Amino acid sequence: MTAPGEPTTEPTTEPTTEPAAEPPTAAAPPDAAAFAGLHRPGEPLLLPCAWDHASAFALAGRGFRAVGTTSLGVAAAAGLPDGASATRDGTLRLARTLGPGPFLLTVDAEDGFSDDPEEVGEFARELAAAGVVGVNLEDALGPADRHAAKIAAVRAAAPGLFVNARTDTYWCGDGSFARTVRRLDAYREAGAHGVFVPGLADPGAIGELAAHLGGLPLNVLLTPAGPTVPHLADLGVSRVSLGSFLYRRALGAALEAVEDVRAGRTPGGAAPAYAEVRALGTVSPGPGTASPGPGTVDPGPGAVGSGPGAISPGSPRAASG
C-alpha cells in the first residue's frame, strides 16, 4: 500500500532499552497467554495467514497452532482495496467465523480502521469477544504518537489481546534504522507486546534491532531474498509472518493450472481432494486443540494439504514468496 508522507509528529528522545511489555497473563484468557508464549527469541513462531474459513482450517490441519489473517487476501476476495480502511466489517465477520476454531487466531487489522484511538479500542474489544487472541496494527507512517495512542487504547479495551505493533519504515518508507527504533520504542512504551517491521531483510539490522529490543518479540516478514527461518532464529527473531504470500501463491497456482489446461497440458502441483475440501466446511469449531510447540505440530497422515508439493513449516520453499 502507499503511505502518506513522513509523519509530522515523532518521538525525538534518544532510543533507550526498556523492559518488554508484560505479556497477557492471569487476567487474560488461557489461549491469549498460550499465544504470547509462542513468541520466543531463537525459536520463532512461523505464522501462516488465511483469508477465509477453508484456508484457516486447512492450515490448522497441517499442524499450525496459530493462524493469522492477511488484510490483502480479505480485501481482494471482497473486491476492496487493502490498506484503505474498507474491510472493517469483513475483518470482524471473518474473526467471528474463525475465532472459535481449533487454533489461536491473530487478526491483521490494518491501522485499526480509524484514526480515533477509542474507535480502534472498541474494534479490538469486538475482536477479543469473537475469540481472537492477537491483533496486528500498522502505523502506515502516520504520526507515531497517534499510533501509540491506538496501542494504549487497545490495551485498555481488550487487555487479553497480544498487540503486535507494526511500523512501515522499511515497507514503504526510507528504511531508516534510527527512525524505526524511535517508533518501536514509542510503541513499546505504549504497551505493545511485540513489534513488526515488514520489509526489513538485512541480517545485520535484524540482529541489531532484536538486541536493542531486549526481549520484546520482534516479528519480520519472510522475503524471498532474505534470511531463512533458521537464520532468523539465530538472529533473535520471535515471529516470522508469511503475510499475503499464501493468498498470492494460491492465485498463482490457479492461473498456472488454467493456462496448462488451455494449452492441453496436464496441470502440475498438488491439490487436496474434493472430499478433503468439502470436509473443511463441516469441521466443528472448538478451542485451540493442537499440542504445544513452537507454532507447529505433527499433522499426521491424511492431513489436508499433505503430499507432494505441500509446503511444510520451516521448509525452504516457504520462503519463496
Summary of the structure (lengths in Angstrom):
residues: 321
radius of gyration: 19.0
end to end distance: 17.2
largest distance: 63.7
contacts: 1080
relative contact order: 0.18
helix: 38%
strand: 11%
